[in-house]
Amino acid sequence: MNFFKRIELEMQKQNLSQSELAKKLDCSRSTVSFNLKMWRGGRIPKLATLKRWCLALGIDYKKIISEL
């Protein structure tokens, strides 16, 4: 499972919109949307970004890395 799918699944599980996630990440909704679009295309985020998003979603980044 790629990073995009994992994040998308977690957002659905927590019933989080992109706007709500943006608030947790302290960024704009367009930034969240842009990143999701890039990751949907197969790009992998930098480790710092991955950790930040995982922290905002309450998931273990090490588990995500092992799935990449």
Rosetta silent file (secondary structure, phi, psi, omega in degrees, C-alpha in Angstrom):
SEQUENCE: MNFFKRIELEMQKQNLSQSELAKKLDCSRSTVSFNLKMWRGGRIPKLATLKRWCLALGIDYKKIISEL
SCORE:     score description
SCORE:     0.000 S_00000001
   1 L     0.000  131.948 -179.821    0.000    0.000    0.000 S_00000001
   2 L   -83.413  170.044 -175.639    1.435    3.400   -0.917 S_00000001
   3 H   -59.740  -42.557  179.649    1.534    6.412    1.371 S_00000001
   4 H   -57.466  -49.364 -178.681   -1.401    8.109   -0.348 S_00000001
   5 H   -60.328  -40.888 -179.060   -3.693    5.111    0.097 S_00000001
   6 H   -64.733  -43.637  179.216   -2.714    4.780    3.756 S_00000001
   7 H   -66.937  -44.833  178.956   -3.390    8.462    4.465 S_00000001
   8 H   -58.993  -44.716  179.175   -6.649    8.402    2.516 S_00000001
   9 H   -61.776  -43.742 -179.097   -7.778    5.320    4.438 S_00000001
  10 H   -66.365  -38.116  177.309   -6.882    6.912    7.783 S_00000001
  11 H   -63.958  -42.031  177.967   -8.719   10.125    6.890 S_00000001
  12 H   -64.218  -44.099 -179.262  -11.824    8.099    6.008 S_00000001
  13 H   -58.900  -41.157 -178.640  -11.534    6.063    9.191 S_00000001
  14 L   -90.334    0.910 -179.502  -11.361    9.245   11.288 S_00000001
  15 L    55.619   46.030 -178.882  -13.956   10.997    9.118 S_00000001
  16 L  -101.769  132.030  172.949  -11.515   13.868    8.480 S_00000001
  17 L   -85.574  169.492  176.893  -11.872   16.293    5.613 S_00000001
  18 H   -62.867  -36.464  178.881   -8.875   17.888    3.963 S_00000001
  19 H   -64.340  -42.384  179.331   -9.767   21.150    5.733 S_00000001
  20 H   -66.367  -40.152  177.422   -9.829   19.462    9.134 S_00000001
  21 H   -65.485  -39.372  178.645   -6.500   17.757    8.466 S_00000001
  22 H   -59.371  -39.247  177.900   -5.047   21.092    7.331 S_00000001
  23 H   -64.005  -41.895  178.474   -5.996   22.592   10.698 S_00000001
  24 H   -64.619  -33.195 -178.877   -4.236   19.740   12.512 S_00000001
  25 H   -88.705   -7.731 -177.440   -1.164   20.267   10.326 S_00000001
  26 L    58.083   52.014  176.748   -1.350   24.056   10.648 S_00000001
  27 L  -145.404 -178.446 -179.480   -1.318   24.574    6.889 S_00000001
  28 L   -84.689  159.066  176.603   -3.797   25.411    4.146 S_00000001
  29 H   -63.719  -34.584  179.717   -6.286   22.983    2.631 S_00000001
  30 H   -65.762  -31.731  176.277   -4.653   23.594   -0.747 S_00000001
  31 H   -66.627  -43.648  177.307   -1.318   22.375    0.674 S_00000001
  32 H   -61.120  -47.526 -179.247   -2.988   19.179    1.885 S_00000001
  33 H   -60.606  -44.382  179.270   -4.687   18.750   -1.486 S_00000001
  34 H   -60.205  -48.792 -179.664   -1.424   19.361   -3.377 S_00000001
  35 H   -61.304  -44.812  179.703    0.496   16.835   -1.284 S_00000001
  36 H   -60.776  -39.792  179.342   -2.216   14.198   -1.631 S_00000001
  37 H   -63.554  -43.312  179.694   -2.227   14.719   -5.398 S_00000001
  38 H   -64.108  -42.956 -178.188    1.559   14.282   -5.578 S_00000001
  39 H   -71.319  -31.464  176.460    1.461   11.166   -3.415 S_00000001
  40 H   -60.630  -34.489  179.399   -1.435    9.722   -5.402 S_00000001
  41 L   -77.045   -2.004  175.099    0.917    9.880   -8.381 S_00000001
  42 L   107.416   -4.001  177.901    3.440    7.726   -6.540 S_00000001
  43 L   -70.251  152.147  179.929    5.795   10.274   -5.028 S_00000001
  44 L  -111.058  132.618 -178.452    7.041    9.552   -1.519 S_00000001
  45 L   -70.948  159.440  173.220    7.122   12.353    1.062 S_00000001
  46 L   -65.519  156.139 -176.552   10.254   13.424    2.903 S_00000001
  47 H   -58.195  -42.461 -179.711   10.680   11.789    6.297 S_00000001
  48 H   -61.879  -40.253  178.647    9.912   15.009    8.201 S_00000001
  49 H   -67.320  -44.665  178.862    6.667   15.444    6.250 S_00000001
  50 H   -58.026  -45.927  179.924    5.723   11.820    6.751 S_00000001
  51 H   -62.224  -43.063 -178.447    6.286   12.103   10.510 S_00000001
  52 H   -62.603  -45.037  179.863    4.262   15.315   10.720 S_00000001
  53 H   -66.726  -42.118  178.781    1.285   13.851    8.877 S_00000001
  54 H   -63.382  -40.368  177.495    1.400   10.630   10.887 S_00000001
  55 H   -62.188  -43.628  179.581    1.504   12.589   14.129 S_00000001
  56 H   -63.040  -32.424 -178.672   -1.515   14.643   13.034 S_00000001
  57 H   -93.524   -6.818  178.744   -3.404   11.441   12.228 S_00000001
  58 L    72.921   34.384  178.289   -2.242    9.579   15.334 S_00000001
  59 L  -121.742  157.964 -176.250   -0.537    6.754   13.465 S_00000001
  60 L   -81.557  118.391 -178.349    2.963    5.289   13.793 S_00000001
  61 H   -65.287  -28.572  179.800    5.246    6.541   11.029 S_00000001
  62 H   -64.647  -35.851  178.087    7.488    3.469   11.392 S_00000001
  63 H   -66.465  -40.845  178.917    4.592    1.246   10.394 S_00000001
  64 H   -63.448  -44.108 -179.888    3.953    3.414    7.338 S_00000001
  65 H   -59.704  -40.401 -179.481    7.609    3.244    6.325 S_00000001
  66 H   -67.456  -22.261  179.027    7.543   -0.535    6.519 S_00000001
  67 H   -84.978  -17.040 -179.816    4.534   -0.524    4.169 S_00000001
  68 L   -76.426    0.000    0.000    6.313    1.608    1.560 S_00000001
